[in-house]
Amino acid sequence: MAVNPPIGPQRQVRLCAPCSEDRPGRRRRELIEEDFSWQMMSRQAHDLADAYTTGRWLPYDDEHRWALGLARTYWTRVALETALRDPNPYLRAGRLVRVVEPLPRILSVVGPGDRALRPVQALLDTLAIRSARS
């Protein structure tokens, strides 16, 4: 996601509690590009988890297997970039890959166990549990 510099004078805004506490750039006073990637990723992960639990989204079997692999992987930027290179057309056509795509960029700012990653970890864990049963 490209962020253009603001036009006009700089101003201070207040963020909601989750945004001020969980965003990757929470140690900085200003928002960084990764904060916008995190916001999009977090929203998509929550929406997808909700759609899955209510039955509005049924992932492809390949997405389940991929989620199981990601849930068991120690997340580093390189590991996620490698996982995202998977050429599987069913994986590429699914919705899960779009949620995971911002993770390597976010991992350039935070560590693998950071709380900014919790929404995606929760989604992948939910999918992995189902994959492990099948």
C-alpha positions in Angstrom: 0.0 0.0 0.0 1.4 3.4 -1.0 0.9 6.3 1.4 1.0 9.8 0.0 2.3 12.6 2.2 -0.5 14.7 3.6 -1.4 18.0 2.0 -1.6 20.9 4.4 -0.4 21.4 7.9 0.4 18.4 10.2 -2.2 17.8 12.9 -2.4 15.5 15.8 -5.2 12.8 16.0 -6.2 10.4 18.6 -6.3 6.7 17.9 -8.7 4.1 19.3 -7.3 1.9 22.0 -6.5 -1.2 19.8 -4.8 1.0 17.1 -2.7 2.8 19.7 -1.7 -0.4 21.5 -1.5 -3.0 18.8 -0.2 -1.2 15.7 3.3 -2.1 14.6 4.5 1.5 15.0 3.1 2.0 18.5 6.4 3.1 19.8 6.5 6.0 17.4 4.4 9.2 17.6 3.6 9.2 13.9 1.9 6.6 11.8 4.1 4.6 9.5 3.2 2.7 6.3 3.2 -0.6 8.2 0.4 0.7 10.5 -1.9 1.0 7.4 -0.9 -2.5 6.2 -1.6 -3.8 9.7 -5.0 -2.1 9.9 -6.1 -3.6 6.5 -4.7 -7.0 7.5 -6.3 -7.0 10.9 -9.7 -6.0 9.5 -9.6 -8.6 6.8 -8.5 -11.3 9.3 -11.4 -10.4 11.7 -13.9 -10.4 8.8 -12.7 -13.7 7.4 -12.7 -15.4 10.8 -16.3 -14.1 11.4 -17.3 -15.4 7.9 -15.7 -18.8 8.6 -17.4 -19.3 12.0 -20.8 -18.2 10.7 -20.5 -20.4 7.6 -20.4 -17.6 5.0 -16.9 -18.5 3.9 -15.7 -22.0 3.1 -12.0 -22.1 2.3 -10.5 -24.4 -0.4 -8.8 -27.5 0.9 -5.5 -26.0 -0.3 -6.2 -23.0 1.9 -6.7 -25.2 4.9 -3.5 -27.1 4.3 -1.6 -23.8 3.8 -3.1 -22.4 7.0 -1.9 -25.6 8.9 1.6 -25.1 7.5 1.7 -21.4 8.4 0.3 -22.0 11.9 3.2 -24.5 12.5 5.9 -22.2 11.0 8.0 -19.8 13.0 7.1 -16.6 11.3 10.0 -14.6 9.8 9.9 -12.3 6.9 11.7 -14.8 4.7 9.5 -17.7 5.7 6.3 -15.8 4.9 7.7 -14.5 1.6 8.5 -18.1 0.6 5.1 -19.3 1.6 3.5 -16.5 -0.5 5.3 -17.7 -3.6 3.3 -20.9 -3.7 2.0 -21.1 -7.3 -1.1 -23.1 -6.4 -4.0 -21.6 -8.4 -6.6 -22.5 -5.7 -4.6 -20.8 -3.1 -4.1 -17.7 -5.2 -7.8 -17.6 -6.0 -8.8 -17.8 -2.3 -9.3 -15.0 0.2 -6.8 -16.2 2.8 -3.7 -15.2 0.8 -4.8 -11.6 0.7 -4.9 -11.6 4.5 -1.4 -13.0 4.8 0.2 -10.8 2.1 0.9 -7.8 4.3 2.7 -10.0 7.0 6.2 -9.8 5.6 6.1 -6.0 5.5 4.8 -5.9 9.1 7.4 -8.3 10.2 10.1 -5.9 9.1 9.0 -3.7 12.0 7.8 -6.1 14.7 9.0 -9.5 15.9 7.3 -12.9 15.2 5.4 -13.0 18.5 4.2 -9.4 18.5 0.6 -8.7 19.4 0.1 -6.9 16.1 0.0 -10.3 14.5 -2.7 -11.8 16.7 -5.7 -11.4 14.4 -4.0 -13.4 11.6 -2.6 -16.0 14.1 -6.1 -16.6 15.5 -7.5 -17.0 12.0 -4.8 -19.5 11.0 -5.1 -21.4 14.2 -8.9 -21.7 13.7 -8.3 -23.1 10.1 -5.5 -25.3 11.2 -7.6 -27.0 13.9 -10.1 -28.0 11.2 -7.3 -29.1 8.9 -5.7 -31.3 11.6 -9.0 -33.0 12.1 -9.5 -34.0 8.5 
